[in-house]
Amino acid sequence: MSAVPEIAEMEHLFRVEATYNQLEETKRPQDVEEFKKAFEEKDKKANINWQSHSEYLNCMKDAGFAKAEIVWHLWIRSIFVALK
């Protein structure tokens, strides 16, 4: 997620809407707002930590890795590689 609050909110809404649209019409609520509320509750219960990529890279470096980099990124999925 972006460190810029407005962009982070846009990313969040895009993630909710994309997930909603991937569900079969018969298996999703009619109202997107109802789905959004349930989706956010599940995220909260799962204790999902949405941080920006730079925060993850800094955490790796703080943990003692000499080098850390994003080697692949697609929307909310990323692969990070770190070397001691």
Buried (B, 14 or more C-beta within 10 A) or exposed (E): BBEEEEEBEEBBEEBBBEEBEEEEEEEBEEEBEEBBEEBEEEBEEEEEEEEBBEEBBEBBEEEEBEEBEEEEEEEEEEEBEBEE
